[in-house]
Amino acid sequence: MALAFLAVSPLAIAHSRMVYHTGPIPLLTVLSLWTLTRVLERRDWSAAWAMLSITLLFQHELSLFPIFLALPLAWWWGGWQLGLKGNQLWKLSRRETAASCVALMIGLLPQLVSEFQNHSGQLSGFGLWLIYRCLSFLNPSSNHFGLTSLSLAITSLSQYASRVFITPQSGWIGIGVMGVLTGLTLWGWIKLLTKPKLLSPAAAITGLATGLIGLGYLVHGAPSEAYFPAAVVLLPLMIAIGWATLDFKWRLVGSLNLILSLGLAVWGVWQSQWFVDQTTTWNYGPSLKTQQTALRWLNLTLKQPTFQVSSRDPGSEFDNYLAGYVWLGKGLNLEVNAKRNFITQDRVQISQVATQTHQMSFSDSARLTRFRPEYLDLPSLKLMIRP
């Protein structure tokens, strides 16, 4: 059941199409769950392997830091199930402790090199930010305390977590599907948690990791889409484990809902044009082919192999916003110079629909020139050359 959800997960499909640092997170999540299960079972060297896999996961997304807490909790839980008492619940041999420290250093090595050699401040900055957010979350006078922060977090959770299963344009049918998924899962887990000794190690670790990461999202207040690749693995597992505890008739309801959600997911991905070249609320701008089309049009219109482009998009303040055109230009024997910010005198302007849906207009620039500019108007990209 979990694999069926994962096979057509819109979020998994979207992220697998992007060359992005979050790509390995689902694999590292699976490795972390497996090694943590071995920790709960008190296997030899399990703590070191769990530390290494968790650290590698953390390295790809710092917001997953709470999963570190799963390691000591899983060790304690395993001891409790074995009937250990007092210090024996927490006791870790010296060799296991030393191996875990080595695993931590290996996992953090790239960040440590960046911290000390390049003075990036990533780890130290994250540490300070983590302390600040935890303290502010507990401080009633802070902006990050109270219903406002909680509301933002729940909105982000519902927005991005739902994309593991369906796309936003599913409408009321999608809301109904998500309601059934959530309701049956919560019911199943409530039944399961009333008898914790019946929890299998894998189910216990899945619930623990999901709970800790979810709590981290609440403390953060406004997690973005990049924080949710781990949910592609965790949420389908949570649903499958929860439904397995239900009576036959409710499992049948869940199975029918599963079929409906799979159909909605496939339809949504198809309607979203695989998340490129359209203007829905969830998209990643122009496709590779569209960007190549824009460069060929520029070459034919300008009749020169070298030109400069800029943009007034909300993301154009970043250095690499238009870097794709520079790279693609090399394959077309074009020399493209991408500028960081739009300047009134720039002749070539590119506007591409990014993850935030916004309207693009060149009317202001056209009025400045008092000439009619030349346009290339595509579904997800608008390009203008001023005379």
N, C-alpha and C positions, 0 to 999 in steps of 0.2 A: 504493500500500500504506500509506504514512504517512497519507494523507488518510482511508483507511478506518478506521484506528485512531482518528484524531482525531474522526471524525464521531460515534462512539458512546462516546467516552472518558467514563467516569463522573466523573472529576475535572473535566474540561472542562464537562460538563453541570452538575455541582454548583456550580462557581464562576460559571457564566454565570447562575445563578438568584439570586445574591447581589449586593446593592448593596455592593460592597467595593472597597477601593483596589487589590486585586490584579487586577481585571478587565482592565485594558489590557496586562498583562504578556505574554500570548501574542503579541499584535500587535507589541509593542515587541521581543520576542525575534526575530520574523521580520525586522523592520527591522534589528536588530543583526546578524543572520546575513548578510543581503544586503549591508549596507554593509561588513562585515568581509571578505566575499568580494571586493568591489571593492578593498579595501586589499591583499589578497593578490595581486591582479592588477596592483597599482601604478597604479591609475587616478588621474587628477587630482582633487584635492579629496576623495578618498575618506577620508583620515584624519579630516578635519573632520566629514564626515557620520557616520562611524562613532563619533566621539567624542560627537556630539550624541545619537545613538540609544542608545548604551550608557549615557550619563549619565541619559537619561530612564528607561531600564529600571532603573538603580540607584536612581533617586528613588522608584520604586514599591516596591522591596524592597531594603533595604540589604545583605541577605545575598548578593546577586548581584554584589557588588563584585569578585570574582575575574575576571569577564569583562573588566574593564579591561585585564588582562594579555594578553588575546587580541589587542589592537590592536598593540602593538610586536612580539609574536610573529608575527602575520600579516604585518606589514611585512617582518620579517626573512626569513620563509619565502618570500615573494614574491621578494625579492632573491636568495635562494639558488637558487630555480628559474630565475631569469634568468642565473645564473652570475656574479653580482657577488661581489666579494671585499672583505675588510677593512671599513673604515669605510663603504663604499658599501652594505653590507647594511643599515645602520641610518640612513644619511643621509636627512634630511627637509628639504626646502627651507624657507627662512624664512617664506614666505607660507603654506605648509601648516602650519607650527608655530604661527604667529600665528592662523590660522583655527581650528585645533584648540583653542587656548586660549580663543578667543571662544566656540566651541561648548560647551566645558566650563562656562564661566561662565553661558551661557544655560540649559543643562540643569540646573545647580544653583541657578538664581536663586531659586525658591521656598524652598528650604532655607536659602540664604544670607540671604534676607529674614527668615525665621523665626529664624535664628541670631542676627542682629544687632539686629533690631527687637524680637522677643519674648523673646530670651534663652532659646530652647528648649533649647539645648545638644545638639541632635540630631546634627549633623555632628561637633562637637568630641567629644561623648560617644562616638559611634561610632568615631571615630579612636582614642581612648584604649582603648576596648574591643578594637578590632582588634589594636592593638599588644600588649595584655595576652594575648589568646587565642593569637596567633601565638607569643609567647615562652613561654607556659605549655604550648603543644602540643609545643614542643621541649625542655621542661624535665622530666627524668625524675622529679623530686620533686614535680611539680605534680599536682593532681587531674584535670587535663585531658590527662594524658599516659598512654599505656599501653592495655592491652586493655579496661579498663572504658569509657573514652571512645570507643574504636573500636567496641566492642560496641553502645553506645547509638546511635552514628551509623549503623551498619549496620542496626540494628533500625528506626530512623526511615526510612532510605532504602527498605528493603524494604516497610515498611508503607505509606508514602505514594506511592512511585514505582509500586507495583503497582496503585494506584487509577487510574492513567492508563489501565489496560487492563481491570481487572475490579473487582468489589466484594468486600468481605471475606467475604461469606457464600457464596462459590463453593466453599469447602471444598477437598477433596483434588483435585478436578478443576481448580480454579483454580491450585493449587500446581503441578500437572503442566503446565498451559498456560504458566504463568510460567517454569517450568523449561525448556521447549522454546524459548520466546521468547528467554530469556537465553542458553541454550547455543548456538543457531544464530547469534545476533547476535555473541557473543564469537568464535566460530569464523570467521565472515565477516570481522570486523575484524582478527583475527590474520593471516588471509590477505592482507588489504588492506594492512596495515602492513608486511608483509615486502617490499612493493614500493611505497614511499611516493611515488615519482614518478608512479605511476598514479592517485594520489588526485586527484580533481577538486577545484577550489577550494571548491565548495560542501560536498563531503564532508569535506574537510580542516577547514574552519571549523566545521562541525557537531561533529566529533569533538573539536576543540580547545575549543570553548565548553562542551561537555558535560563534558569532563575537568576543566576549571578550576572549574566550578560544583560538580561532585561533590567535588573536593578541598576546596573551601570548606566544604561540608557536613560533611566529616570533621573539619576543624579546629574547626568550630562545636561538634560533638559531639552535638547533639540537635535537628536541624532539625524544625520543625513543618510542618503542612499548608500554611500560608501561604507557605512557601518554594518550593513545587513547581509553581506555574502555568507556569513556564518549561519544566518537564519535559514538559508536555502537548505542546509542539512538538518538543523535543529528542529525547525517547525514541522516538517513532514514526519520526522521521527516522533515528535511529541504527539501528533495526531494519531499516528499508527499505534503507538503504545497505549494511548488513552482509549481508543476505540476497541482495542483487543480485550478490555475488561468488561465491555458492555454485553447485555443479553443479545441473543440472536436477532430479534426484531429490530433493535436499535443499530446493530451492526449492518443490517440490511438497509436501513435508512441511510446510514453513513456511506455505504457502498454506492447507493443510487446518487447521493450527493457528490461522491467522488467522481462518478462518471460525468455528471453535469459540470463540475468544476474543471475537469480535464478538457471537456469540449469548449467551455468558455475560454480557457487558457489558450488553446490552439487557435480558436477564432480570433481572440484578441491580438495574439502575436501577428497573425496574418493581416488583420485590419490595421495594425500599427506599422505595417510595412517593415517589420523587423526593427522598429524603433529608429529608422532613419527616413529622410526625405518626406516628412509630413509635419503637420503642425499641431498634433495632439499634445496633451499636457505632459506626456512622457515620451521624450525623444532625445536623440543625441545629434541633431543637426543633419547636415548634408552627408550623403554617402560618398564613398571613394569615387564612384563614377561621376557623381554630380560635381565634385570638386575638380576632377579632370576636365569635365565639360566646360566649367568656368574658365580654367586656364587656357584651354584651346580657343575659346571665344575671345579672351583677352588678346591672345597672340594674333588671331586673325584681324581683330578690330584695331589694335594698336600698331600692327605690322612691325613689331620689334621684339627681339628675344629677351629683352631685359625691361622689367617694370617694377614699380613699387606699389604695394597695396596696404591699406589701413582699414580700420573698422570703428564704428561707434557703438558696437554691441556692448551689453553690460559686462561681458567677460574680456573685453579687449584690453583691459588694463594689465593683464598678465602677459609676460614676455612671450610665451609660446602659443598664444591663442590662435595665431594664423601660421604657425610653424609647419603645419601639414601641407600648406600650399608651397612653401619653400622646398620641402622634400619631394613632393609630387612633381614640381617644376623641373627638377633634375632629370626625372625620367622622360620628360618631354623636351629636353634640351633648352629649357627656359631658365633664366636667372630671375628669381622672384625675391624681392626684398620686402619683408613684412615689418611694418612699424608697430610699435606698442600701442600708441593712442592715435585717435583720429585728429588730424589737423585740417583746418578749413581749406588750406591750399592743396591738400592731397587730391590727386586726380582720380585715382582708382579707389573705390570704396566697396567693401564686402560686408554684407549683413547676412548672417546665418542664424537660423532659429536654433537656440541652444536648449538646455533643459528647462529654462524658464521661458514660457511662452510670452512673446512680446511682439508688438507691431513695429515694422520697419518702414521708415519713410525717408526719402531723399529730397522731399519738397523744399526743405530749408536750404540745402546745398544748391538745388536747382535755381532757387530765387537769387542766390548770391551770384551765380554765373550769368544769369539773364539769357542763357541759351538752353535749348532742350538737350539734356544729356542722353547718352545711349545706355539702354538698360538690357540686362539679362535677368528675366524674372522666372525663377524656378520654384517649385513648391516649398523648398526649405532653404533657398538661397536667393538673395537679390544682389545684383552687381551693377555698379554704375561707373561709367567713364565720363568725366566732365570734359567739355571741349578745352 
